[in-house]
Amino acid sequence: MVATSIDLLALNPADFPPPNPALPNLRTKGLLVVDSTAFAYSVGVAPKHTHADTTEVQLVLDGTGTEWLGDKQIPIAPGTFVVIPPNTAHGGFTGGPFHLYTVKTPPQDPTDYHMVP
């Protein structure tokens, strides 16, 4: 592993790959994968969904509103830290758009999105 520094807020839309078709309003840039953990930066919003095999941690950098976490909506704003165990509904944001620093362990399989009504 090489020491690195990334200015997340300096990234612009051209720095992000196209959105995952399952989450068309969320753009995610993978930053680093190390020791079975993936680090990424996401901009936008996602519908309510779960991941079967991944624990997700979100740090809200920008945007104010709510997000579903389990069976309730929680307020989120810059500085909010959210821990999402596997099989926990999350997303379904109101407000935003949001800028989220995310950590996923183990790294999420690209097909591990399960939409929740």
TIRO-2110 file (N, C-alpha, C; in Angstrom, 1 decimal):
// TIRO-2110
0.8, -1.2, 0.0, N, 1, A
0.0, 0.0, 0.0, CA, 1, A
0.9, 1.2, 0.0, C, 1, A
0.5, 2.3, -0.7, N, 2, A
1.2, 3.5, -0.8, CA, 2, A
0.4, 4.6, -0.1, C, 2, A
1.0, 5.4, 0.7, N, 3, A
0.4, 6.5, 1.4, CA, 3, A
-0.2, 7.4, 0.3, C, 3, A
-1.4, 7.9, 0.6, N, 4, A
-2.1, 8.7, -0.4, CA, 4, A
-2.9, 9.8, 0.3, C, 4, A
-3.2, 10.9, -0.5, N, 5, A
-4.1, 11.9, 0.0, CA, 5, A
-5.0, 12.4, -1.1, C, 5, A
-6.3, 12.5, -0.9, N, 6, A
-7.2, 12.9, -1.9, CA, 6, A
-8.1, 14.0, -1.4, C, 6, A
-8.2, 15.1, -2.1, N, 7, A
-9.1, 16.2, -1.8, CA, 7, A
-10.5, 15.8, -2.4, C, 7, A
-11.4, 15.3, -1.6, N, 8, A
-12.7, 14.8, -2.0, CA, 8, A
-13.5, 16.0, -2.6, C, 8, A
-13.4, 17.1, -1.9, N, 9, A
-14.3, 18.2, -2.4, CA, 9, A
-13.8, 18.9, -3.6, C, 9, A
-12.6, 18.5, -4.1, N, 10, A
-12.0, 19.1, -5.3, CA, 10, A
-12.4, 18.2, -6.5, C, 10, A
-13.0, 17.1, -6.3, N, 11, A
-13.5, 16.2, -7.4, CA, 11, A
-14.6, 16.9, -8.1, C, 11, A
-14.7, 16.7, -9.4, N, 12, A
-15.8, 17.2, -10.2, CA, 12, A
-16.5, 16.1, -11.0, C, 12, A
-17.6, 16.3, -11.6, N, 13, A
-18.4, 15.2, -12.2, CA, 13, A
-17.5, 14.4, -13.2, C, 13, A
-16.6, 15.0, -13.9, N, 14, A
-15.8, 14.3, -14.9, CA, 14, A
-14.9, 13.3, -14.2, C, 14, A
-14.6, 13.4, -12.9, N, 15, A
-13.8, 12.5, -12.1, CA, 15, A
-14.5, 11.2, -11.8, C, 15, A
-15.9, 11.1, -11.9, N, 16, A
-16.7, 10.0, -11.5, CA, 16, A
-17.1, 9.1, -12.7, C, 16, A
-17.1, 7.8, -12.5, N, 17, A
-17.6, 7.0, -13.6, CA, 17, A
-19.1, 7.1, -13.7, C, 17, A
-19.7, 6.6, -14.8, N, 18, A
-21.2, 6.7, -14.9, CA, 18, A
-21.8, 6.0, -13.7, C, 18, A
-23.1, 6.3, -13.3, N, 19, A
-23.7, 5.7, -12.2, CA, 19, A
-24.0, 4.2, -12.5, C, 19, A
-24.1, 3.4, -11.4, N, 20, A
-24.6, 2.1, -11.5, CA, 20, A
-26.1, 2.1, -12.0, C, 20, A
-26.5, 1.3, -13.0, N, 21, A
-27.9, 1.4, -13.4, CA, 21, A
-28.9, 1.1, -12.3, C, 21, A
-28.5, 0.4, -11.3, N, 22, A
-29.4, 0.2, -10.2, CA, 22, A
-29.6, 1.5, -9.3, C, 22, A
-28.7, 2.4, -9.4, N, 23, A
-28.8, 3.6, -8.6, CA, 23, A
-28.4, 4.8, -9.5, C, 23, A
-29.3, 5.2, -10.5, N, 24, A
-29.0, 6.2, -11.5, CA, 24, A
-28.8, 7.6, -11.0, C, 24, A
-29.2, 7.9, -9.7, N, 25, A
-29.1, 9.2, -9.2, CA, 25, A
-27.9, 9.3, -8.2, C, 25, A
-27.0, 8.3, -8.2, N, 26, A
-25.9, 8.3, -7.3, CA, 26, A
-24.6, 8.0, -8.1, C, 26, A
-23.6, 8.9, -8.0, N, 27, A
-22.4, 8.7, -8.7, CA, 27, A
-21.3, 8.4, -7.6, C, 27, A
-20.6, 7.3, -7.8, N, 28, A
-19.6, 6.8, -6.8, CA, 28, A
-18.3, 6.6, -7.4, C, 28, A
-17.3, 7.2, -6.8, N, 29, A
-15.9, 7.1, -7.2, CA, 29, A
-15.2, 6.2, -6.2, C, 29, A
-14.7, 5.0, -6.6, N, 30, A
-13.9, 4.2, -5.7, CA, 30, A
-12.6, 4.9, -5.5, C, 30, A
-12.1, 4.9, -4.2, N, 31, A
-10.9, 5.6, -3.9, CA, 31, A
-9.7, 4.6, -3.6, C, 31, A
-10.1, 3.5, -2.9, N, 32, A
-9.0, 2.6, -2.4, CA, 32, A
-9.6, 1.4, -1.9, C, 32, A
-9.0, 0.2, -2.1, N, 33, A
-9.4, -1.0, -1.5, CA, 33, A
-8.2, -1.6, -0.8, C, 33, A
-8.3, -1.8, 0.5, N, 34, A
-7.2, -2.3, 1.3, CA, 34, A
-7.7, -3.1, 2.4, C, 34, A
-7.0, -4.3, 2.7, N, 35, A
-7.4, -5.1, 3.8, CA, 35, A
-8.9, -5.4, 3.9, C, 35, A
-9.5, -5.8, 2.7, N, 36, A
-10.9, -6.2, 2.7, CA, 36, A
-11.8, -5.1, 3.0, C, 36, A
-11.4, -3.9, 2.7, N, 37, A
-12.3, -2.7, 3.0, CA, 37, A
-12.2, -1.8, 1.8, C, 37, A
-13.3, -1.3, 1.3, N, 38, A
-13.4, -0.4, 0.1, CA, 38, A
-13.7, 1.0, 0.6, C, 38, A
-13.1, 2.0, 0.1, N, 39, A
-13.3, 3.4, 0.4, CA, 39, A
-13.8, 4.1, -0.8, C, 39, A
-14.8, 4.9, -0.7, N, 40, A
-15.4, 5.6, -1.9, CA, 40, A
-16.0, 6.9, -1.5, C, 40, A
-16.3, 7.7, -2.5, N, 41, A
-16.9, 9.0, -2.4, CA, 41, A
-18.1, 9.0, -3.3, C, 41, A
-19.3, 9.3, -2.8, N, 42, A
-20.5, 9.3, -3.5, CA, 42, A
-21.2, 10.6, -3.5, C, 42, A
-21.8, 11.0, -4.6, N, 43, A
-22.6, 12.2, -4.8, CA, 43, A
-23.9, 11.9, -5.3, C, 43, A
-25.0, 12.4, -4.6, N, 44, A
-26.4, 12.2, -5.1, CA, 44, A
-27.2, 11.5, -4.1, C, 44, A
-28.2, 10.8, -4.5, N, 45, A
-29.1, 10.1, -3.6, CA, 45, A
-29.4, 8.7, -4.2, C, 45, A
-29.8, 7.8, -3.3, N, 46, A
-30.1, 6.4, -3.7, CA, 46, A
-31.5, 6.0, -3.1, C, 46, A
-32.2, 5.2, -3.8, N, 47, A
-33.5, 4.7, -3.3, CA, 47, A
-33.2, 3.7, -2.1, C, 47, A
-34.2, 3.4, -1.4, N, 48, A
-34.1, 2.5, -0.2, CA, 48, A
-33.7, 1.1, -0.7, C, 48, A
-32.6, 0.6, -0.1, N, 49, A
-32.1, -0.7, -0.5, CA, 49, A
-31.3, -1.4, 0.6, C, 49, A
-30.9, -2.6, 0.4, N, 50, A
-30.0, -3.3, 1.3, CA, 50, A
-28.8, -3.9, 0.6, C, 50, A
-27.8, -4.3, 1.4, N, 51, A
-26.7, -5.1, 0.9, CA, 51, A
-26.7, -6.3, 1.7, C, 51, A
-26.6, -7.5, 1.1, N, 52, A
-26.7, -8.7, 1.9, CA, 52, A
-25.4, -9.0, 2.6, C, 52, A
-24.3, -8.6, 2.0, N, 53, A
-23.0, -9.1, 2.5, CA, 53, A
-22.0, -8.0, 3.0, C, 53, A
-22.4, -6.8, 3.1, N, 54, A
-21.5, -5.7, 3.3, CA, 54, A
-22.0, -4.8, 4.5, C, 54, A
-21.1, -4.4, 5.3, N, 55, A
-21.4, -3.4, 6.3, CA, 55, A
-20.9, -2.1, 5.7, C, 55, A
-21.8, -1.1, 5.7, N, 56, A
-21.5, 0.2, 5.1, CA, 56, A
-21.4, 1.3, 6.2, C, 56, A
-20.4, 2.1, 6.1, N, 57, A
-20.3, 3.3, 7.0, CA, 57, A
-20.3, 4.5, 6.1, C, 57, A
-21.2, 5.5, 6.4, N, 58, A
-21.3, 6.7, 5.7, CA, 58, A
-20.9, 7.9, 6.6, C, 58, A
-20.1, 8.8, 6.0, N, 59, A
-19.9, 10.1, 6.7, CA, 59, A
-20.4, 11.2, 5.7, C, 59, A
-21.4, 11.9, 6.2, N, 60, A
-22.0, 13.0, 5.3, CA, 60, A
-21.1, 14.2, 5.3, C, 60, A
-20.7, 14.6, 4.1, N, 61, A
-19.8, 15.7, 4.0, CA, 61, A
-20.6, 17.0, 3.6, C, 61, A
-21.7, 16.8, 2.8, N, 62, A
-22.5, 17.9, 2.4, CA, 62, A
-23.9, 17.4, 2.1, C, 62, A
-24.9, 18.3, 2.3, N, 63, A
-26.3, 18.0, 2.1, CA, 63, A
-27.0, 17.8, 3.4, C, 63, A
-28.3, 18.2, 3.4, N, 64, A
-29.1, 18.1, 4.6, CA, 64, A
-30.5, 17.5, 4.2, C, 64, A
-30.9, 16.6, 5.1, N, 65, A
-32.2, 16.0, 4.8, CA, 65, A
-32.4, 14.8, 5.7, C, 65, A
-33.0, 13.7, 5.2, N, 66, A
-33.2, 12.4, 5.9, CA, 66, A
-32.7, 11.3, 5.1, C, 66, A
-32.5, 10.1, 5.8, N, 67, A
-32.2, 8.9, 5.1, CA, 67, A
-32.9, 7.8, 5.9, C, 67, A
-33.4, 6.8, 5.2, N, 68, A
-34.0, 5.6, 5.9, CA, 68, A
-32.8, 4.8, 6.5, C, 68, A
-33.0, 4.4, 7.7, N, 69, A
-32.0, 3.5, 8.4, CA, 69, A
-32.9, 2.5, 9.1, C, 69, A
-32.9, 1.3, 8.6, N, 70, A
-33.8, 0.3, 9.2, CA, 70, A
-35.3, 0.7, 8.9, C, 70, A
-36.1, 0.8, 10.0, N, 71, A
-37.5, 1.1, 9.8, CA, 71, A
-37.8, 2.6, 10.2, C, 71, A
-36.8, 3.4, 10.2, N, 72, A
-37.1, 4.9, 10.5, CA, 72, A
-36.3, 5.8, 9.7, C, 72, A
-36.7, 7.0, 9.5, N, 73, A
-36.0, 8.0, 8.8, CA, 73, A
-35.2, 8.8, 9.9, C, 73, A
-33.9, 9.0, 9.6, N, 74, A
-33.0, 9.7, 10.5, CA, 74, A
-32.6, 11.0, 9.8, C, 74, A
-32.4, 12.1, 10.6, N, 75, A
-31.9, 13.3, 10.0, CA, 75, A
-30.4, 13.2, 9.7, C, 75, A
-30.0, 13.7, 8.6, N, 76, A
-28.6, 13.7, 8.3, CA, 76, A
-28.2, 15.1, 7.8, C, 76, A
-26.9, 15.4, 8.1, N, 77, A
-26.4, 16.7, 7.7, CA, 77, A
-24.8, 16.6, 7.8, C, 77, A
-24.1, 17.5, 7.3, N, 78, A
-22.6, 17.4, 7.4, CA, 78, A
-22.2, 17.0, 8.8, C, 78, A
-21.3, 16.0, 8.8, N, 79, A
-20.8, 15.5, 10.1, CA, 79, A
-21.6, 14.3, 10.6, C, 79, A
-22.7, 13.9, 10.0, N, 80, A
-23.5, 12.7, 10.5, CA, 80, A
-22.7, 11.5, 10.0, C, 80, A
-22.6, 10.6, 11.0, N, 81, A
-21.8, 9.3, 10.8, CA, 81, A
-22.9, 8.2, 10.9, C, 81, A
-23.0, 7.4, 9.9, N, 82, A
-24.1, 6.3, 9.8, CA, 82, A
-23.4, 5.0, 9.7, C, 82, A
-23.8, 4.0, 10.5, N, 83, A
-23.3, 2.6, 10.4, CA, 83, A
-24.4, 1.7, 10.0, C, 83, A
-24.3, 1.0, 8.9, N, 84, A
-25.3, 0.2, 8.3, CA, 84, A
-24.9, -1.2, 8.2, C, 84, A
-25.4, -2.1, 9.1, N, 85, A
-25.0, -3.5, 9.1, CA, 85, A
-25.6, -4.2, 7.8, C, 85, A
-25.1, -5.4, 7.4, N, 86, A
-25.7, -6.1, 6.3, CA, 86, A
-27.2, -6.3, 6.5, C, 86, A
-28.0, -6.3, 5.4, N, 87, A
-29.4, -6.5, 5.4, CA, 87, A
-30.2, -5.4, 6.1, C, 87, A
-29.7, -4.2, 6.3, N, 88, A
-30.4, -3.1, 6.9, CA, 88, A
-30.8, -2.2, 5.8, C, 88, A
-32.1, -1.9, 5.7, N, 89, A
-32.6, -0.9, 4.7, CA, 89, A
-32.0, 0.5, 5.0, C, 89, A
-31.5, 1.1, 3.9, N, 90, A
-31.0, 2.5, 4.0, CA, 90, A
-31.2, 3.1, 2.6, C, 90, A
-30.9, 4.4, 2.6, N, 91, A
-31.2, 5.2, 1.4, CA, 91, A
-32.5, 5.9, 1.4, C, 91, A
-33.2, 6.0, 0.3, N, 92, A
-34.5, 6.7, 0.3, CA, 92, A
-34.4, 8.1, 0.8, C, 92, A
-33.3, 8.8, 0.4, N, 93, A
-33.0, 10.1, 0.9, CA, 93, A
-34.1, 11.1, 0.6, C, 93, A
-34.3, 12.1, 1.5, N, 94, A
-35.0, 13.3, 1.2, CA, 94, A
-34.0, 14.5, 1.3, C, 94, A
-34.1, 15.5, 0.6, N, 95, A
-33.2, 16.6, 0.6, CA, 95, A
-32.0, 16.3, -0.3, C, 95, A
-30.9, 16.9, 0.1, N, 96, A
-29.7, 16.6, -0.7, CA, 96, A
-29.6, 17.6, -1.9, C, 96, A
-28.8, 17.4, -2.9, N, 97, A
-28.0, 16.1, -3.0, CA, 97, A
-26.9, 16.0, -1.9, C, 97, A
-26.5, 14.8, -1.7, N, 98, A
-25.6, 14.5, -0.6, CA, 98, A
-24.2, 14.2, -1.2, C, 98, A
-23.2, 14.5, -0.4, N, 99, A
-21.8, 14.1, -0.6, CA, 99, A
-21.4, 13.2, 0.5, C, 99, A
-21.1, 11.9, 0.2, N, 100, A
-20.9, 10.9, 1.3, CA, 100, A
-19.5, 10.3, 1.1, C, 100, A
-18.8, 10.2, 2.2, N, 101, A
-17.6, 9.4, 2.2, CA, 101, A
-18.1, 8.0, 2.7, C, 101, A
-17.8, 6.9, 2.0, N, 102, A
-18.3, 5.6, 2.4, CA, 102, A
-17.2, 4.6, 2.6, C, 102, A
-17.4, 3.7, 3.5, N, 103, A
-16.5, 2.6, 3.8, CA, 103, A
-17.3, 1.4, 3.8, C, 103, A
-16.9, 0.4, 3.0, N, 104, A
-17.7, -0.9, 2.9, CA, 104, A
-16.7, -2.0, 3.2, C, 104, A
-17.2, -2.9, 4.1, N, 105, A
-16.4, -4.1, 4.5, CA, 105, A
-17.3, -5.3, 4.6, C, 105, A
-17.0, -6.4, 3.9, N, 106, A
-16.0, -6.4, 2.9, CA, 106, A
-16.5, -5.6, 1.7, C, 106, A
-15.6, -5.4, 0.7, N, 107, A
-16.0, -4.6, -0.5, CA, 107, A
-17.3, -5.2, -1.1, C, 107, A
-18.2, -4.4, -1.5, N, 108, A
-19.5, -4.8, -2.0, CA, 108, A
-19.4, -5.4, -3.4, C, 108, A
-20.0, -6.5, -3.6, N, 109, A
-20.2, -7.0, -5.0, CA, 109, A
-21.1, -6.0, -5.7, C, 109, A
-20.8, -5.7, -7.0, N, 110, A
-21.6, -4.7, -7.7, CA, 110, A
-23.1, -5.1, -7.9, C, 110, A
-23.4, -6.4, -7.7, N, 111, A
-24.8, -6.9, -7.9, CA, 111, A
-25.5, -6.9, -6.5, C, 111, A
-24.8, -6.6, -5.4, N, 112, A
-25.4, -6.7, -4.1, CA, 112, A
-26.2, -5.4, -3.7, C, 112, A
-27.2, -5.1, -4.6, N, 113, A
-28.2, -4.1, -4.3, CA, 113, A
-29.5, -4.7, -4.3, C, 113, A
-30.3, -4.6, -3.3, N, 114, A
-31.6, -5.2, -3.1, CA, 114, A
-32.6, -4.1, -2.8, C, 114, A
-33.4, -3.7, -3.7, N, 115, A
-34.3, -2.6, -3.5, CA, 115, A
-35.4, -2.9, -2.5, C, 115, A
-35.8, -1.9, -1.7, N, 116, A
-36.8, -2.1, -0.7, CA, 116, A
-37.9, -1.1, -1.0, C, 116, A
-39.2, -1.6, -1.0, N, 117, A
-40.3, -0.6, -1.3, CA, 117, A
-40.5, 0.4, -0.2, C, 117, A
END
